[in-house]
Every structure is written in C-alpha cells, then in structure tokens.
C-alpha cells in the first residue's frame, strides 16, 4: 500500500513540474511573477491537466464499451 501512495505522489509531482515548465515556456510565469502567482498557476494548471486526463480516460472507456457491446 505504501508503494502505491508513493507512486501517486511521484505522479502528482511530475504533473506539477510539467505544468510549471509549460507555463514558463508559454510566458504565463516569467521573472516578474511572484511565488504566489506561480503557485496559483501551477495549481490551476495541474487541476486542469488532471481533469483533461480524467475526461480522456472516461471517453476512451465509453468508446470501448460501445465497440464491445453486443449488437441486437
């Protein structure tokens, strides 16, 4: 159980790093951005990324269900 929790934490940290780097390159975080603003940007971006992943997984599962449903 401890390994699963640590993997989940690693996954969430990886998403936060990805969002921070993406925001840096797109210009949403620059040298004039405060730490609080950067943290808010990373939080919002992480939530959006996780929501997008959930929606994509949900639609993939629904598509799979449609494809494997028996035709009557």
PDB file of N, H, CA, C and O in Angstrom:
ATOM      1  N   UNK A   1       0.825  -1.189   0.000  1.00  0.00           N
ATOM      2  CA  UNK A   1       0.000   0.000   0.000  1.00  0.00           C
ATOM      3  C   UNK A   1       0.869   1.254   0.000  1.00  0.00           C
ATOM      4  O   UNK A   1       0.531   2.251  -0.638  1.00  0.00           O
ATOM      5  N   UNK A   2       1.993   1.199   0.719  1.00  0.00           N
ATOM      6  H   UNK A   2       2.269   0.389   1.237  1.00  0.00           H
ATOM      7  CA  UNK A   2       2.878   2.356   0.786  1.00  0.00           C
ATOM      8  C   UNK A   2       3.499   2.686  -0.554  1.00  0.00           C
ATOM      9  O   UNK A   2       3.712   3.856  -0.872  1.00  0.00           O
ATOM     10  N   UNK A   3       3.795   1.648  -1.356  1.00  0.00           N
ATOM     11  H   UNK A   3       3.622   0.698  -1.098  1.00  0.00           H
ATOM     12  CA  UNK A   3       4.379   1.889  -2.679  1.00  0.00           C
ATOM     13  C   UNK A   3       3.383   2.565  -3.602  1.00  0.00           C
ATOM     14  O   UNK A   3       3.759   3.433  -4.391  1.00  0.00           O
ATOM     15  N   UNK A   4       2.125   2.182  -3.514  1.00  0.00           N
ATOM     16  H   UNK A   4       1.820   1.478  -2.873  1.00  0.00           H
ATOM     17  CA  UNK A   4       1.101   2.794  -4.358  1.00  0.00           C
ATOM     18  C   UNK A   4       0.967   4.277  -4.037  1.00  0.00           C
ATOM     19  O   UNK A   4       0.882   5.105  -4.943  1.00  0.00           O
ATOM     20  N   UNK A   5       0.948   4.609  -2.766  1.00  0.00           N
ATOM     21  H   UNK A   5       1.017   3.936  -2.029  1.00  0.00           H
ATOM     22  CA  UNK A   5       0.831   6.016  -2.361  1.00  0.00           C
ATOM     23  C   UNK A   5       2.050   6.806  -2.819  1.00  0.00           C
ATOM     24  O   UNK A   5       1.922   7.939  -3.285  1.00  0.00           O
ATOM     25  N   UNK A   6       3.230   6.210  -2.688  1.00  0.00           N
ATOM     26  H   UNK A   6       3.334   5.290  -2.310  1.00  0.00           H
ATOM     27  CA  UNK A   6       4.431   6.931  -3.134  1.00  0.00           C
ATOM     28  C   UNK A   6       4.415   7.130  -4.648  1.00  0.00           C
ATOM     29  O   UNK A   6       4.844   8.179  -5.128  1.00  0.00           O
ATOM     30  N   UNK A   7       3.930   6.146  -5.416  1.00  0.00           N
ATOM     31  H   UNK A   7       3.581   5.294  -5.027  1.00  0.00           H
ATOM     32  CA  UNK A   7       3.822   6.310  -6.866  1.00  0.00           C
ATOM     33  C   UNK A   7       2.816   7.400  -7.233  1.00  0.00           C
ATOM     34  O   UNK A   7       3.036   8.158  -8.177  1.00  0.00           O
ATOM     35  N   UNK A   8       1.725   7.478  -6.497  1.00  0.00           N
ATOM     36  H   UNK A   8       1.546   6.862  -5.729  1.00  0.00           H
ATOM     37  CA  UNK A   8       0.737   8.534  -6.739  1.00  0.00           C
ATOM     38  C   UNK A   8       1.354   9.900  -6.459  1.00  0.00           C
ATOM     39  O   UNK A   8       1.142  10.848  -7.216  1.00  0.00           O
ATOM     40  N   UNK A   9       2.110  10.001  -5.384  1.00  0.00           N
ATOM     41  H   UNK A   9       2.282   9.232  -4.769  1.00  0.00           H
ATOM     42  CA  UNK A   9       2.764  11.271  -5.057  1.00  0.00           C
ATOM     43  C   UNK A   9       3.773  11.642  -6.133  1.00  0.00           C
ATOM     44  O   UNK A   9       3.834  12.800  -6.547  1.00  0.00           O
ATOM     45  N   UNK A  10       4.581  10.661  -6.601  1.00  0.00           N
ATOM     46  H   UNK A  10       4.531   9.721  -6.265  1.00  0.00           H
ATOM     47  CA  UNK A  10       5.538  10.924  -7.686  1.00  0.00           C
ATOM     48  C   UNK A  10       4.820  11.394  -8.946  1.00  0.00           C
ATOM     49  O   UNK A  10       5.292  12.300  -9.632  1.00  0.00           O
ATOM     50  N   UNK A  11       3.690  10.786  -9.247  1.00  0.00           N
ATOM     51  H   UNK A  11       3.306  10.049  -8.690  1.00  0.00           H
ATOM     52  CA  UNK A  11       2.910  11.153 -10.426  1.00  0.00           C
ATOM     53  C   UNK A  11       2.409  12.593 -10.315  1.00  0.00           C
ATOM     54  O   UNK A  11       2.486  13.353 -11.280  1.00  0.00           O
ATOM     55  N   UNK A  12       1.902  12.965  -9.154  1.00  0.00           N
ATOM     56  H   UNK A  12       1.839  12.348  -8.370  1.00  0.00           H
ATOM     57  CA  UNK A  12       1.406  14.325  -8.956  1.00  0.00           C
ATOM     58  C   UNK A  12       2.535  15.353  -9.007  1.00  0.00           C
ATOM     59  O   UNK A  12       2.350  16.456  -9.521  1.00  0.00           O
ATOM     60  N   UNK A  13       3.696  14.996  -8.478  1.00  0.00           N
ATOM     61  H   UNK A  13       3.846  14.100  -8.060  1.00  0.00           H
ATOM     62  CA  UNK A  13       4.851  15.892  -8.558  1.00  0.00           C
ATOM     63  C   UNK A  13       5.284  16.062 -10.010  1.00  0.00           C
ATOM     64  O   UNK A  13       5.626  17.166 -10.432  1.00  0.00           O
ATOM     65  N   UNK A  14       5.271  14.975 -10.772  1.00  0.00           N
ATOM     66  H   UNK A  14       4.994  14.078 -10.430  1.00  0.00           H
ATOM     67  CA  UNK A  14       5.646  15.055 -12.186  1.00  0.00           C
ATOM     68  C   UNK A  14       4.684  15.957 -12.955  1.00  0.00           C
ATOM     69  O   UNK A  14       5.118  16.716 -13.822  1.00  0.00           O
ATOM     70  N   UNK A  15       3.402  15.889 -12.658  1.00  0.00           N
ATOM     71  H   UNK A  15       3.049  15.273 -11.954  1.00  0.00           H
ATOM     72  CA  UNK A  15       2.423  16.760 -13.312  1.00  0.00           C
ATOM     73  C   UNK A  15       2.684  18.214 -12.933  1.00  0.00           C
ATOM     74  O   UNK A  15       2.620  19.090 -13.795  1.00  0.00           O
ATOM     75  N   UNK A  16       2.976  18.489 -11.666  1.00  0.00           N
ATOM     76  H   UNK A  16       3.028  17.777 -10.965  1.00  0.00           H
ATOM     77  CA  UNK A  16       3.243  19.863 -11.230  1.00  0.00           C
ATOM     78  C   UNK A  16       4.491  20.415 -11.922  1.00  0.00           C
ATOM     79  O   UNK A  16       4.505  21.576 -12.330  1.00  0.00           O
ATOM     80  N   UNK A  17       5.519  19.609 -12.057  1.00  0.00           N
ATOM     81  H   UNK A  17       5.507  18.666 -11.726  1.00  0.00           H
ATOM     82  CA  UNK A  17       6.737  20.051 -12.750  1.00  0.00           C
ATOM     83  C   UNK A  17       6.445  20.312 -14.215  1.00  0.00           C
ATOM     84  O   UNK A  17       6.907  21.304 -14.778  1.00  0.00           O
ATOM     85  N   UNK A  18       5.676  19.420 -14.837  1.00  0.00           N
ATOM     86  H   UNK A  18       5.301  18.614 -14.380  1.00  0.00           H
ATOM     87  CA  UNK A  18       5.298  19.604 -16.243  1.00  0.00           C
ATOM     88  C   UNK A  18       4.538  20.912 -16.435  1.00  0.00           C
ATOM     89  O   UNK A  18       4.831  21.670 -17.359  1.00  0.00           O
ATOM     90  N   UNK A  19       3.571  21.178 -15.576  1.00  0.00           N
ATOM     91  H   UNK A  19       3.333  20.562 -14.825  1.00  0.00           H
ATOM     92  CA  UNK A  19       2.768  22.402 -15.685  1.00  0.00           C
ATOM     93  C   UNK A  19       3.640  23.631 -15.471  1.00  0.00           C
ATOM     94  O   UNK A  19       3.485  24.627 -16.178  1.00  0.00           O
ATOM     95  N   UNK A  20       4.557  23.578 -14.504  1.00  0.00           N
ATOM     96  H   UNK A  20       4.683  22.769 -13.929  1.00  0.00           H
ATOM     97  CA  UNK A  20       5.447  24.709 -14.242  1.00  0.00           C
ATOM     98  C   UNK A  20       6.328  25.001 -15.459  1.00  0.00           C
ATOM     99  O   UNK A  20       6.489  26.157 -15.851  1.00  0.00           O
ATOM    100  N   UNK A  21       6.891  23.961 -16.047  1.00  0.00           N
ATOM    101  H   UNK A  21       6.761  23.022 -15.728  1.00  0.00           H
ATOM    102  CA  UNK A  21       7.756  24.153 -17.223  1.00  0.00           C
ATOM    103  C   UNK A  21       6.941  24.668 -18.405  1.00  0.00           C
ATOM    104  O   UNK A  21       7.389  25.555 -19.132  1.00  0.00           O
ATOM    105  N   UNK A  22       5.743  24.114 -18.598  1.00  0.00           N
ATOM    106  H   UNK A  22       5.379  23.394 -18.008  1.00  0.00           H
ATOM    107  CA  UNK A  22       4.880  24.570 -19.687  1.00  0.00           C
ATOM    108  C   UNK A  22       4.498  26.032 -19.508  1.00  0.00           C
ATOM    109  O   UNK A  22       4.503  26.796 -20.474  1.00  0.00           O
ATOM    110  N   UNK A  23       4.168  26.429 -18.285  1.00  0.00           N
ATOM    111  H   UNK A  23       4.165  25.809 -17.501  1.00  0.00           H
ATOM    112  CA  UNK A  23       3.802  27.821 -18.017  1.00  0.00           C
ATOM    113  C   UNK A  23       4.997  28.747 -18.200  1.00  0.00           C
ATOM    114  O   UNK A  23       4.834  29.887 -18.635  1.00  0.00           O
ATOM    115  N   UNK A  24       6.183  28.276 -17.878  1.00  0.00           N
ATOM    116  H   UNK A  24       6.315  27.350 -17.525  1.00  0.00           H
ATOM    117  CA  UNK A  24       7.380  29.091 -18.074  1.00  0.00           C
ATOM    118  C   UNK A  24       7.635  29.348 -19.549  1.00  0.00           C
ATOM    119  O   UNK A  24       7.970  30.466 -19.939  1.00  0.00           O
ATOM    120  N   UNK A  25       7.479  28.322 -20.367  1.00  0.00           N
ATOM    121  H   UNK A  25       7.206  27.413 -20.050  1.00  0.00           H
ATOM    122  CA  UNK A  25       7.734  28.471 -21.791  1.00  0.00           C
ATOM    123  C   UNK A  25       6.650  29.262 -22.511  1.00  0.00           C
ATOM    124  O   UNK A  25       6.936  29.930 -23.504  1.00  0.00           O
ATOM    125  N   UNK A  26       5.413  29.200 -22.031  1.00  0.00           N
ATOM    126  H   UNK A  26       5.180  28.658 -21.224  1.00  0.00           H
ATOM    127  CA  UNK A  26       4.340  29.952 -22.682  1.00  0.00           C
ATOM    128  C   UNK A  26       4.284  31.399 -22.216  1.00  0.00           C
ATOM    129  O   UNK A  26       3.538  32.202 -22.778  1.00  0.00           O
ATOM    130  N   UNK A  27       5.059  31.738 -21.202  1.00  0.00           N
ATOM    131  H   UNK A  27       5.665  31.086 -20.746  1.00  0.00           H
ATOM    132  CA  UNK A  27       5.115  33.116 -20.747  1.00  0.00           C
ATOM    133  C   UNK A  27       4.158  33.463 -19.631  1.00  0.00           C
ATOM    134  O   UNK A  27       4.088  34.620 -19.216  1.00  0.00           O
ATOM    135  N   UNK A  28       3.413  32.478 -19.131  1.00  0.00           N
ATOM    136  H   UNK A  28       3.470  31.538 -19.468  1.00  0.00           H
ATOM    137  CA  UNK A  28       2.498  32.746 -18.030  1.00  0.00           C
ATOM    138  C   UNK A  28       3.259  32.959 -16.726  1.00  0.00           C
ATOM    139  O   UNK A  28       2.777  33.649 -15.827  1.00  0.00           O
ATOM    140  N   UNK A  29       4.439  32.370 -16.623  1.00  0.00           N
ATOM    141  H   UNK A  29       4.831  31.809 -17.353  1.00  0.00           H
ATOM    142  CA  UNK A  29       5.322  32.578 -15.478  1.00  0.00           C
ATOM    143  C   UNK A  29       6.619  33.155 -16.035  1.00  0.00           C
ATOM    144  O   UNK A  29       7.274  32.537 -16.875  1.00  0.00           O
ATOM    145  N   UNK A  30       6.982  34.346 -15.557  1.00  0.00           N
ATOM    146  H   UNK A  30       6.450  34.848 -14.875  1.00  0.00           H
ATOM    147  CA  UNK A  30       8.217  34.981 -16.010  1.00  0.00           C
ATOM    148  C   UNK A  30       8.964  35.554 -14.816  1.00  0.00           C
ATOM    149  O   UNK A  30       8.628  35.247 -13.672  1.00  0.00           O
ATOM    150  N   UNK A  31       9.974  36.383 -15.066  1.00  0.00           N
ATOM    151  H   UNK A  31      10.246  36.633 -15.996  1.00  0.00           H
ATOM    152  CA  UNK A  31      10.801  36.905 -13.975  1.00  0.00           C
ATOM    153  C   UNK A  31      10.047  37.895 -13.080  1.00  0.00           C
ATOM    154  O   UNK A  31      10.484  38.160 -11.960  1.00  0.00           O
ATOM    155  N   UNK A  32       8.936  38.438 -13.549  1.00  0.00           N
ATOM    156  H   UNK A  32       8.581  38.222 -14.458  1.00  0.00           H
ATOM    157  CA  UNK A  32       8.153  39.375 -12.743  1.00  0.00           C
ATOM    158  C   UNK A  32       7.035  38.696 -11.948  1.00  0.00           C
ATOM    159  O   UNK A  32       6.326  39.355 -11.187  1.00  0.00           O
ATOM    160  N   UNK A  33       6.879  37.409 -12.121  1.00  0.00           N
ATOM    161  H   UNK A  33       7.455  36.874 -12.739  1.00  0.00           H
ATOM    162  CA  UNK A  33       5.820  36.668 -11.437  1.00  0.00           C
ATOM    163  C   UNK A  33       6.242  36.381  -9.997  1.00  0.00           C
ATOM    164  O   UNK A  33       7.369  35.958  -9.740  1.00  0.00           O
ATOM    165  N   UNK A  34       5.319  36.617  -9.065  1.00  0.00           N
ATOM    166  H   UNK A  34       4.404  36.961  -9.275  1.00  0.00           H
ATOM    167  CA  UNK A  34       5.615  36.322  -7.663  1.00  0.00           C
ATOM    168  C   UNK A  34       5.468  34.822  -7.419  1.00  0.00           C
ATOM    169  O   UNK A  34       4.910  34.091  -8.237  1.00  0.00           O
ATOM    170  N   UNK A  35       5.981  34.387  -6.277  1.00  0.00           N
ATOM    171  H   UNK A  35       6.434  34.981  -5.612  1.00  0.00           H
ATOM    172  CA  UNK A  35       5.887  32.968  -5.929  1.00  0.00           C
ATOM    173  C   UNK A  35       4.426  32.553  -5.765  1.00  0.00           C
ATOM    174  O   UNK A  35       4.042  31.457  -6.175  1.00  0.00           O
ATOM    175  N   UNK A  36       3.623  33.411  -5.178  1.00  0.00           N
ATOM    176  H   UNK A  36       3.935  34.302  -4.845  1.00  0.00           H
ATOM    177  CA  UNK A  36       2.198  33.118  -5.014  1.00  0.00           C
ATOM    178  C   UNK A  36       1.483  32.972  -6.338  1.00  0.00           C
ATOM    179  O   UNK A  36       0.654  32.077  -6.504  1.00  0.00           O
ATOM    180  N   UNK A  37       1.797  33.849  -7.287  1.00  0.00           N
ATOM    181  H   UNK A  37       2.470  34.576  -7.152  1.00  0.00           H
ATOM    182  CA  UNK A  37       1.182  33.756  -8.611  1.00  0.00           C
ATOM    183  C   UNK A  37       1.621  32.482  -9.328  1.00  0.00           C
ATOM    184  O   UNK A  37       0.815  31.825  -9.987  1.00  0.00           O
ATOM    185  N   UNK A  38       2.899  32.137  -9.197  1.00  0.00           N
ATOM    186  H   UNK A  38       3.553  32.670  -8.661  1.00  0.00           H
ATOM    187  CA  UNK A  38       3.400  30.912  -9.820  1.00  0.00           C
ATOM    188  C   UNK A  38       2.738  29.686  -9.210  1.00  0.00           C
ATOM    189  O   UNK A  38       2.379  28.749  -9.923  1.00  0.00           O
ATOM    190  N   UNK A  39       2.578  29.693  -7.884  1.00  0.00           N
ATOM    191  H   UNK A  39       2.870  30.454  -7.305  1.00  0.00           H
ATOM    192  CA  UNK A  39       1.926  28.567  -7.216  1.00  0.00           C
ATOM    193  C   UNK A  39       0.475  28.429  -7.658  1.00  0.00           C
ATOM    194  O   UNK A  39      -0.005  27.320  -7.888  1.00  0.00           O
ATOM    195  N   UNK A  40      -0.217  29.551  -7.775  1.00  0.00           N
ATOM    196  H   UNK A  40       0.173  30.452  -7.588  1.00  0.00           H
ATOM    197  CA  UNK A  40      -1.601  29.521  -8.250  1.00  0.00           C
ATOM    198  C   UNK A  40      -1.674  29.001  -9.675  1.00  0.00           C
ATOM    199  O   UNK A  40      -2.563  28.217 -10.006  1.00  0.00           O
ATOM    200  N   UNK A  41      -0.743  29.433 -10.522  1.00  0.00           N
ATOM    201  H   UNK A  41      -0.021  30.070 -10.253  1.00  0.00           H
ATOM    202  CA  UNK A  41      -0.713  28.968 -11.910  1.00  0.00           C
ATOM    203  C   UNK A  41      -0.460  27.464 -11.981  1.00  0.00           C
ATOM    204  O   UNK A  41      -1.103  26.758 -12.758  1.00  0.00           O
ATOM    205  N   UNK A  42       0.471  26.979 -11.173  1.00  0.00           N
ATOM    206  H   UNK A  42       0.993  27.552 -10.542  1.00  0.00           H
ATOM    207  CA  UNK A  42       0.769  25.540 -11.164  1.00  0.00           C
ATOM    208  C   UNK A  42      -0.430  24.758 -10.636  1.00  0.00           C
ATOM    209  O   UNK A  42      -0.768  23.705 -11.177  1.00  0.00           O
ATOM    210  N   UNK A  43      -1.070  25.262  -9.590  1.00  0.00           N
ATOM    211  H   UNK A  43      -0.795  26.117  -9.151  1.00  0.00           H
ATOM    212  CA  UNK A  43      -2.242  24.576  -9.027  1.00  0.00           C
ATOM    213  C   UNK A  43      -3.361  24.489 -10.054  1.00  0.00           C
ATOM    214  O   UNK A  43      -3.926  23.417 -10.272  1.00  0.00           O
ATOM    215  N   UNK A  44      -3.683  25.618 -10.686  1.00  0.00           N
ATOM    216  H   UNK A  44      -3.224  26.488 -10.509  1.00  0.00           H
ATOM    217  CA  UNK A  44      -4.757  25.627 -11.672  1.00  0.00           C
ATOM    218  C   UNK A  44      -4.416  24.763 -12.883  1.00  0.00           C
ATOM    219  O   UNK A  44      -5.272  24.051 -13.409  1.00  0.00           O
ATOM    220  N   UNK A  45      -3.171  24.831 -13.318  1.00  0.00           N
ATOM    221  H   UNK A  45      -2.476  25.409 -12.891  1.00  0.00           H
ATOM    222  CA  UNK A  45      -2.760  24.012 -14.457  1.00  0.00           C
ATOM    223  C   UNK A  45      -2.771  22.531 -14.137  1.00  0.00           C
ATOM    224  O   UNK A  45      -3.130  21.715 -14.986  1.00  0.00           O
ATOM    225  N   UNK A  46      -2.383  22.172 -12.923  1.00  0.00           N
ATOM    226  H   UNK A  46      -2.091  22.835 -12.233  1.00  0.00           H
ATOM    227  CA  UNK A  46      -2.395  20.765 -12.512  1.00  0.00           C
ATOM    228  C   UNK A  46      -3.821  20.237 -12.451  1.00  0.00           C
ATOM    229  O   UNK A  46      -4.106  19.128 -12.902  1.00  0.00           O
ATOM    230  N   UNK A  47      -4.700  21.035 -11.897  1.00  0.00           N
ATOM    231  H   UNK A  47      -4.469  21.936 -11.531  1.00  0.00           H
ATOM    232  CA  UNK A  47      -6.107  20.619 -11.825  1.00  0.00           C
ATOM    233  C   UNK A  47      -6.677  20.442 -13.230  1.00  0.00           C
ATOM    234  O   UNK A  47      -7.388  19.472 -13.494  1.00  0.00           O
ATOM    235  N   UNK A  48      -6.370  21.366 -14.121  1.00  0.00           N
ATOM    236  H   UNK A  48      -5.793  22.154 -13.906  1.00  0.00           H
ATOM    237  CA  UNK A  48      -6.868  21.269 -15.493  1.00  0.00           C
ATOM    238  C   UNK A  48      -6.289  20.050 -16.208  1.00  0.00           C
ATOM    239  O   UNK A  48      -7.001  19.364 -16.943  1.00  0.00           O
ATOM    240  N   UNK A  49      -5.010  19.780 -15.998  1.00  0.00           N
ATOM    241  H   UNK A  49      -4.432  20.337 -15.401  1.00  0.00           H
ATOM    242  CA  UNK A  49      -4.380  18.621 -16.626  1.00  0.00           C
ATOM    243  C   UNK A  49      -5.004  17.320 -16.128  1.00  0.00           C
ATOM    244  O   UNK A  49      -5.291  16.425 -16.923  1.00  0.00           O
ATOM    245  N   UNK A  50      -5.215  17.210 -14.819  1.00  0.00           N
ATOM    246  H   UNK A  50      -4.982  17.937 -14.173  1.00  0.00           H
ATOM    247  CA  UNK A  50      -5.848  16.011 -14.264  1.00  0.00           C
ATOM    248  C   UNK A  50      -7.289  15.861 -14.741  1.00  0.00           C
ATOM    249  O   UNK A  50      -7.737  14.747 -15.013  1.00  0.00           O
ATOM    250  N   UNK A  51      -8.011  16.959 -14.845  1.00  0.00           N
ATOM    251  H   UNK A  51      -7.647  17.864 -14.625  1.00  0.00           H
ATOM    252  CA  UNK A  51      -9.387  16.915 -15.348  1.00  0.00           C
ATOM    253  C   UNK A  51      -9.404  16.455 -16.798  1.00  0.00           C
ATOM    254  O   UNK A  51     -10.243  15.640 -17.181  1.00  0.00           O
ATOM    255  N   UNK A  52      -8.486  16.971 -17.607  1.00  0.00           N
ATOM    256  H   UNK A  52      -7.805  17.634 -17.296  1.00  0.00           H
ATOM    257  CA  UNK A  52      -8.402  16.547 -19.004  1.00  0.00           C
ATOM    258  C   UNK A  52      -8.075  15.059 -19.108  1.00  0.00           C
ATOM    259  O   UNK A  52      -8.649  14.353 -19.938  1.00  0.00           O
ATOM    260  N   UNK A  53      -7.160  14.587 -18.273  1.00  0.00           N
ATOM    261  H   UNK A  53      -6.695  15.161 -17.600  1.00  0.00           H
ATOM    262  CA  UNK A  53      -6.809  13.167 -18.282  1.00  0.00           C
ATOM    263  C   UNK A  53      -8.010  12.309 -17.892  1.00  0.00           C
ATOM    264  O   UNK A  53      -8.242  11.259 -18.490  1.00  0.00           O
ATOM    265  N   UNK A  54      -8.766  12.747 -16.900  1.00  0.00           N
ATOM    266  H   UNK A  54      -8.576  13.600 -16.414  1.00  0.00           H
ATOM    267  CA  UNK A  54      -9.948  12.003 -16.457  1.00  0.00           C
ATOM    268  C   UNK A  54     -10.996  11.954 -17.560  1.00  0.00           C
ATOM    269  O   UNK A  54     -11.594  10.908 -17.810  1.00  0.00           O
ATOM    270  N   UNK A  55     -11.217  13.091 -18.220  1.00  0.00           N
ATOM    271  H   UNK A  55     -10.732  13.942 -18.017  1.00  0.00           H
ATOM    272  CA  UNK A  55     -12.200  13.138 -19.295  1.00  0.00           C
ATOM    273  C   UNK A  55     -11.775  12.275 -20.479  1.00  0.00           C
ATOM    274  O   UNK A  55     -12.605  11.589 -21.076  1.00  0.00           O
ATOM    275  N   UNK A  56     -10.491  12.304 -20.821  1.00  0.00           N
ATOM    276  H   UNK A  56      -9.816  12.860 -20.336  1.00  0.00           H
ATOM    277  CA  UNK A  56      -9.995  11.476 -21.914  1.00  0.00           C
ATOM    278  C   UNK A  56     -10.130   9.991 -21.597  1.00  0.00           C
ATOM    279  O   UNK A  56     -10.526   9.202 -22.454  1.00  0.00           O
ATOM    280  N   UNK A  57      -9.801   9.615 -20.369  1.00  0.00           N
ATOM    281  H   UNK A  57      -9.479  10.256 -19.673  1.00  0.00           H
ATOM    282  CA  UNK A  57      -9.930   8.217 -19.966  1.00  0.00           C
ATOM    283  C   UNK A  57     -11.394   7.790 -19.962  1.00  0.00           C
ATOM    284  O   UNK A  57     -11.727   6.682 -20.383  1.00  0.00           O
ATOM    285  N   UNK A  58     -12.252   8.665 -19.490  1.00  0.00           N
ATOM    286  H   UNK A  58     -11.981   9.565 -19.148  1.00  0.00           H
ATOM    287  CA  UNK A  58     -13.681   8.347 -19.455  1.00  0.00           C
ATOM    288  C   UNK A  58     -14.250   8.170 -20.859  1.00  0.00           C
ATOM    289  O   UNK A  58     -15.021   7.243 -21.105  1.00  0.00           O
ATOM    290  N   UNK A  59     -13.873   9.052 -21.776  1.00  0.00           N
ATOM    291  H   UNK A  59     -13.246   9.805 -21.575  1.00  0.00           H
ATOM    292  CA  UNK A  59     -14.375   8.911 -23.145  1.00  0.00           C
ATOM    293  C   UNK A  59     -13.785   7.677 -23.823  1.00  0.00           C
ATOM    294  O   UNK A  59     -14.460   7.042 -24.633  1.00  0.00           O
ATOM    295  N   UNK A  60     -12.530   7.324 -23.505  1.00  0.00           N
ATOM    296  H   UNK A  60     -11.982   7.839 -22.846  1.00  0.00           H
ATOM    297  CA  UNK A  60     -11.939   6.115 -24.076  1.00  0.00           C
ATOM    298  C   UNK A  60     -12.667   4.871 -23.562  1.00  0.00           C
ATOM    299  O   UNK A  60     -12.889   3.924 -24.318  1.00  0.00           O
ATOM    300  N   UNK A  61     -13.034   4.873 -22.289  1.00  0.00           N
ATOM    301  H   UNK A  61     -12.854   5.642 -21.675  1.00  0.00           H
ATOM    302  CA  UNK A  61     -13.775   3.742 -21.724  1.00  0.00           C
ATOM    303  C   UNK A  61     -15.154   3.652 -22.363  1.00  0.00           C
ATOM    304  O   UNK A  61     -15.613   2.557 -22.687  1.00  0.00           O
ATOM    305  N   UNK A  62     -15.820   4.790 -22.548  1.00  0.00           N
ATOM    306  H   UNK A  62     -15.446   5.680 -22.285  1.00  0.00           H
ATOM    307  CA  UNK A  62     -17.138   4.780 -23.182  1.00  0.00           C
ATOM    308  C   UNK A  62     -17.050   4.295 -24.622  1.00  0.00           C
ATOM    309  O   UNK A  62     -17.913   3.541 -25.073  1.00  0.00           O
ATOM    310  N   UNK A  63     -16.014   4.718 -25.352  1.00  0.00           N
ATOM    311  H   UNK A  63     -15.313   5.330 -24.986  1.00  0.00           H
ATOM    312  CA  UNK A  63     -15.833   4.249 -26.722  1.00  0.00           C
ATOM    313  C   UNK A  63     -15.577   2.748 -26.764  1.00  0.00           C
ATOM    314  O   UNK A  63     -16.071   2.053 -27.652  1.00  0.00           O
ATOM    315  N   UNK A  64     -14.810   2.254 -25.808  1.00  0.00           N
ATOM    316  H   UNK A  64     -14.409   2.818 -25.086  1.00  0.00           H
ATOM    317  CA  UNK A  64     -14.530   0.828 -25.739  1.00  0.00           C
ATOM    318  C   UNK A  64     -15.793   0.055 -25.442  1.00  0.00           C
ATOM    319  O   UNK A  64     -16.015  -1.010 -26.017  1.00  0.00           O
ATOM    320  N   UNK A  65     -16.635   0.578 -24.545  1.00  0.00           N
ATOM    321  H   UNK A  65     -16.455   1.444 -24.079  1.00  0.00           H
ATOM    322  CA  UNK A  65     -17.899  -0.070 -24.241  1.00  0.00           C
ATOM    323  C   UNK A  65     -18.806  -0.131 -25.459  1.00  0.00           C
ATOM    324  O   UNK A  65     -19.483  -1.135 -25.679  1.00  0.00           O
ATOM    325  N   UNK A  66     -18.823   0.947 -26.259  1.00  0.00           N
ATOM    326  H   UNK A  66     -18.273   1.762 -26.080  1.00  0.00           H
ATOM    327  CA  UNK A  66     -19.645   0.977 -27.471  1.00  0.00           C
ATOM    328  C   UNK A  66     -19.149  -0.058 -28.477  1.00  0.00           C
ATOM    329  O   UNK A  66     -19.947  -0.738 -29.123  1.00  0.00           O
ATOM    330  N   UNK A  67     -17.832  -0.172 -28.605  1.00  0.00           N
ATOM    331  H   UNK A  67     -17.184   0.380 -28.081  1.00  0.00           H
ATOM    332  CA  UNK A  67     -17.249  -1.084 -29.576  1.00  0.00           C
ATOM    333  C   UNK A  67     -17.451  -2.543 -29.192  1.00  0.00           C
ATOM    334  O   UNK A  67     -17.574  -3.399 -30.068  1.00  0.00           O
ATOM    335  N   UNK A  68     -17.487  -2.841 -27.896  1.00  0.00           N
ATOM    336  H   UNK A  68     -17.388  -2.146 -27.184  1.00  0.00           H
ATOM    337  CA  UNK A  68     -17.591  -4.218 -27.451  1.00  0.00           C
ATOM    338  C   UNK A  68     -19.015  -4.607 -27.084  1.00  0.00           C
ATOM    339  O   UNK A  68     -19.245  -5.755 -26.703  1.00  0.00           O
ATOM    340  N   UNK A  69     -19.974  -3.699 -27.182  1.00  0.00           N
ATOM    341  H   UNK A  69     -19.787  -2.767 -27.491  1.00  0.00           H
ATOM    342  CA  UNK A  69     -21.359  -4.015 -26.847  1.00  0.00           C
ATOM    343  C   UNK A  69     -21.927  -4.955 -27.908  1.00  0.00           C
ATOM    344  O   UNK A  69     -21.725  -4.741 -29.103  1.00  0.00           O
ATOM    345  N   UNK A  70     -22.639  -5.997 -27.468  1.00  0.00           N
ATOM    346  H   UNK A  70     -22.803  -6.171 -26.497  1.00  0.00           H
ATOM    347  CA  UNK A  70     -23.225  -6.920 -28.443  1.00  0.00           C
ATOM    348  C   UNK A  70     -24.362  -6.239 -29.210  1.00  0.00           C
ATOM    349  O   UNK A  70     -25.167  -5.508 -28.634  1.00  0.00           O
ATOM    350  N   UNK A  71     -24.407  -6.491 -30.500  1.00  0.00           N
ATOM    351  H   UNK A  71     -23.753  -7.086 -30.967  1.00  0.00           H
ATOM    352  CA  UNK A  71     -25.463  -5.920 -31.337  1.00  0.00           C
ATOM    353  C   UNK A  71     -26.684  -6.823 -31.270  1.00  0.00           C
ATOM    354  O   UNK A  71     -26.572  -8.045 -31.359  1.00  0.00           O
ATOM    355  N   UNK A  72     -27.837  -6.217 -31.114  1.00  0.00           N
ATOM    356  H   UNK A  72     -27.927  -5.224 -31.042  1.00  0.00           H
ATOM    357  CA  UNK A  72     -29.087  -6.987 -31.007  1.00  0.00           C
ATOM    358  C   UNK A  72     -29.883  -6.856 -32.265  1.00  0.00           C
ATOM    359  O   UNK A  72     -30.967  -7.430 -32.372  1.00  0.00           O
TER     360      UNK A  72
END
